[in-house]
């Protein structure tokens, strides 16, 4: 039975988004890592620089296989006595197996968290968080748990069942709704994610990880580094993630194919990463596409013509 505490929020394309919403993020989870070797172990596994991550900061990162294909994309921050990697739940069992593969040789304990994850979204979410925390950093410890900034309009709270009840009693000015609103904010910011359908399919640059500071090209060796570096310095990457809009009858899912125009014909052009569908059928989606398409290339999904929307960041190399 669906929870009535976080009901569906019905929005049309031209509706103003709520200024403050709170949702339970059931499609997301954390992998936590504690132990004496946690920093060095993680540093050798992921694309981001773990060693330089400050206690009150958060970073995107990816975990690849030896060929540079992504098992997961996450946001990494300090939590309790170790690290938390915030990522999609559908691919979590595979990711846990892969990231634990060499843990037997290190003093590190890696597990899936049973914490409750709440998503705070909207322009006024930060005002509430500022009132209930003692710092203005991107990761904050509070009596409710750990707050972590995901984007300019998204904050994650890692909390427990006991604290959740107290918290909800203090959220009178927030709209409680399901996590679709979180997806909408995530897509508007063009933030990548890896669901099970995309696991072990693409290199980090195909999901724009370099554009959101999720790859360190100055750190030491890590799994898959050779491919990731080659994609940057030799230009071998042929894909990127783009923001598209169009009409859809049903919500597109991760892994769905999108077609592109080739002359008067259509052929498979790319893959959906994530999507949000408004009540009137207008849909925003992130999709992995070839990065060398002509400007006049058209796209088709569910028999409707789609178009590119400008990304909120640049894909140009620094």
C-alpha positions in Angstrom: 0.0 0.0 0.0 1.3 3.5 -0.9 2.2 5.8 1.9 -0.3 8.6 2.4 2.3 10.5 4.5 4.2 11.3 1.3 1.5 11.5 -1.4 1.9 12.1 -5.1 2.3 15.7 -6.1 0.5 16.4 -9.3 2.2 19.1 -11.4 1.7 20.4 -14.9 4.5 21.9 -17.0 3.7 25.5 -16.2 3.0 25.1 -12.5 5.3 26.8 -10.1 7.3 24.3 -8.1 6.7 24.2 -4.3 9.2 26.3 -2.5 9.8 23.6 0.2 9.1 19.9 -0.1 10.2 16.9 1.9 10.1 13.3 0.6 11.3 9.9 1.7 13.8 8.6 -0.8 13.0 5.0 -1.1 14.8 4.5 -4.4 18.1 5.7 -3.0 20.4 4.3 -0.4 23.8 4.6 1.2 26.8 2.3 1.2 28.8 3.1 4.4 32.5 2.5 4.9 34.3 2.5 8.3 37.6 1.2 9.6 41.2 2.3 9.8 41.9 1.8 6.1 38.7 3.4 4.8 40.3 6.4 3.2 43.2 4.6 1.4 40.9 1.8 0.4 38.3 4.0 -1.1 40.9 6.3 -2.8 42.1 3.3 -4.8 38.6 2.4 -5.9 36.9 5.5 -7.1 37.3 8.4 -9.6 37.1 11.3 -7.0 39.8 12.4 -4.6 38.9 10.9 -1.3 42.1 12.1 0.5 41.4 15.8 -0.1 37.6 15.6 0.8 37.1 18.0 3.8 34.9 16.8 6.7 32.2 19.3 5.7 32.2 18.8 1.9 30.6 16.4 -0.5 31.7 15.3 -4.0 30.4 13.3 -6.9 32.3 10.2 -7.8 32.1 7.0 -9.8 33.2 3.4 -9.2 34.4 1.6 -12.3 35.5 -1.9 -13.4 39.0 -2.5 -14.7 37.9 -1.4 -18.2 36.5 1.9 -16.9 32.8 1.0 -17.1 30.7 2.4 -14.2 29.3 0.2 -11.6 27.9 3.2 -9.8 27.7 7.0 -9.5 27.5 8.4 -6.0 27.9 11.4 -3.9 30.5 10.9 -1.2 30.5 12.6 2.2 31.7 12.0 5.8 29.1 10.3 7.9 29.3 9.1 11.6 32.8 7.6 11.9 33.3 7.0 8.2 32.1 7.7 4.7 28.7 7.5 3.0 28.1 6.9 -0.7 24.7 8.1 -1.7 23.4 6.3 -4.8 20.5 4.5 -6.5 19.1 1.5 -4.7 18.4 -0.7 -7.8 22.1 -1.3 -8.5 23.2 -1.4 -4.9 23.7 -5.2 -4.5 26.0 -5.3 -7.5 27.9 -2.2 -6.4 28.3 -3.6 -2.9 29.8 -6.9 -4.2 32.2 -5.0 -6.5 33.4 -2.4 -4.0 34.0 -5.1 -1.4 36.0 -7.2 -3.8 39.4 -6.4 -2.3 38.2 -5.4 1.2 39.5 -8.6 2.7 43.0 -7.2 2.5 42.2 -4.0 4.4 40.8 -2.9 7.7 37.5 -1.7 6.4 33.9 -2.6 6.9 31.5 -1.9 4.0 27.8 -2.3 4.2 24.4 -1.0 3.0 23.0 1.5 5.5 19.6 1.0 7.1 19.2 4.7 7.8 16.2 6.6 6.5 16.9 9.1 3.7 14.8 12.2 3.4 15.1 14.6 0.5 14.6 18.4 1.1 13.9 20.3 -2.1 13.0 23.8 -3.2 14.3 27.3 -2.8 13.3 27.6 0.9 14.6 24.2 2.0 18.0 25.7 3.0 16.2 28.4 5.1 14.7 25.6 7.3 18.0 23.7 7.4 19.9 26.9 8.5 17.4 27.3 11.3 18.0 23.8 12.6 21.8 23.5 12.2 24.8 25.3 13.6 27.0 25.7 10.4 26.7 26.9 6.8 28.7 24.1 5.3 27.7 21.6 2.6 27.7 18.7 5.1 26.3 19.4 8.6 25.8 17.2 11.6 22.6 18.0 13.4 20.4 16.4 16.1 18.4 14.8 13.3 21.4 13.2 11.5 23.6 14.3 8.7 22.5 16.9 6.2 24.4 16.9 2.8 23.9 19.3 -0.1 23.1 17.5 -3.3 22.4 20.5 -5.5 21.4 24.2 -5.1 17.8 23.0 -4.5 18.3 19.6 -2.9 19.5 18.5 0.5 19.7 15.0 1.8 19.1 14.1 5.4 20.4 10.8 6.7 18.3 10.0 9.8 16.7 7.2 11.9 13.1 6.1 12.5 13.0 7.7 16.0 14.4 11.0 14.8 12.1 11.0 11.8 9.0 11.3 13.9 10.3 14.3 15.8 11.5 15.9 12.5 8.1 15.6 10.8 6.4 17.4 13.7 8.6 20.4 12.9 7.9 20.6 9.1 4.6 22.4 9.2 5.7 24.8 6.4 6.9 22.0 4.1 4.9 20.1 1.5 5.3 16.3 2.1 5.2 14.4 -1.1 6.6 11.4 -2.9 10.1 11.3 -4.3 9.2 12.2 -7.9 9.8 15.8 -7.0 13.4 14.9 -6.0 13.8 13.3 -9.5 12.6 16.5 -11.1 15.1 18.6 -9.3 17.9 16.0 -10.0 17.0 16.2 -13.7 16.8 19.9 -13.9 20.3 20.1 -12.5 21.4 17.4 -15.0 22.8 15.2 -12.3 23.7 11.6 -13.4 22.7 8.4 -11.7 23.2 4.7 -12.4 20.2 2.4 -12.1 20.6 -1.4 -12.6 19.7 -1.1 -16.3 22.8 1.1 -16.9 25.2 -0.8 -14.6 28.6 -1.6 -16.2 27.6 0.0 -19.6 29.3 3.4 -19.8 32.5 5.2 -18.8 32.3 8.2 -16.5 32.5 10.9 -19.2 29.5 9.5 -20.9 27.5 10.6 -17.9 29.3 14.0 -17.6 31.0 13.1 -14.4 34.0 15.2 -15.3 31.7 18.3 -15.8 30.5 18.1 -12.2 33.9 17.6 -10.5 33.4 13.8 -10.1 36.7 12.8 -11.6 40.2 13.8 -10.3 42.8 13.6 -13.0 45.6 14.4 -10.5 45.1 11.6 -7.9 46.9 8.3 -8.0 45.8 5.0 -9.4 42.3 3.7 -9.1 40.3 0.9 -10.8 39.6 1.9 -14.4 41.8 5.0 -14.3 43.6 4.2 -17.6 40.4 4.3 -19.6 39.1 7.4 -17.9 42.4 9.2 -18.5 42.5 8.1 -22.1 39.0 9.4 -22.7 40.2 12.8 -21.5 43.6 13.1 -23.1 43.1 11.2 -26.3 39.5 12.1 -27.0 38.2 8.6 -27.3 34.9 9.3 -25.5 32.1 9.5 -28.1 29.1 10.0 -25.7 27.7 12.5 -23.3 24.6 13.0 -21.2 22.1 15.6 -22.5 18.8 17.1 -21.2 15.8 16.5 -23.5 12.1 17.5 -23.5 9.1 16.1 -25.2 5.6 14.5 -24.7 5.2 11.0 -23.4 2.2 8.7 -22.7 4.1 6.9 -19.9 7.1 7.8 -17.8 10.3 6.8 -19.6 12.5 4.4 -17.6 16.3 4.1 -17.3 17.6 2.0 -20.2 14.8 2.9 -22.6 16.2 3.5 -26.1 15.7 6.9 -27.8 15.9 7.2 -31.6 17.7 9.9 -33.6 17.2 11.2 -37.1 19.6 10.2 -39.8 18.4 11.9 -43.0 14.8 10.8 -43.4 15.3 7.7 -41.3 15.5 6.9 -37.6 18.0 4.7 -35.8 18.8 4.1 -32.1 20.4 7.2 -30.8 20.9 6.8 -27.1 19.7 5.6 -23.8 17.5 7.2 -21.1 19.1 7.8 -17.7 16.2 9.3 -15.8 13.0 11.1 -16.5 10.1 13.1 -14.9 6.7 13.3 -16.5 4.2 16.1 -15.7 0.5 15.4 -15.5 0.0 17.1 -18.9 2.4 14.7 -20.5 5.3 17.1 -20.9 8.5 15.2 -19.9 12.1 16.0 -19.1 14.7 13.3 -19.5 18.4 12.8 -19.2 19.8 10.7 -22.0 23.2 9.4 -23.1 23.7 10.4 -26.8 26.6 10.6 -29.3 28.5 13.8 -28.5 29.1 14.7 -32.2 25.5 15.0 -33.5 24.5 17.7 -35.8 22.6 20.7 -34.3 19.5 19.8 -36.4 19.4 16.2 -35.2 15.9 15.3 -34.1 15.0 12.7 -31.4 12.0 10.4 -31.0 10.7 8.6 -28.0 7.2 7.0 -27.7 6.4 8.2 -31.2 6.9 11.9 -30.2 9.6 14.3 -31.4 11.9 15.4 -28.6 14.4 18.3 -28.5 17.5 19.2 -26.5 17.3 21.6 -23.6 20.4 23.5 -22.6 22.5 21.9 -19.8 23.0 23.9 -16.6 26.8 23.3 -16.9 29.4 23.1 -19.7 30.9 20.0 -21.2 34.0 21.7 -22.4 37.3 20.5 -21.0 38.9 22.9 -18.6 
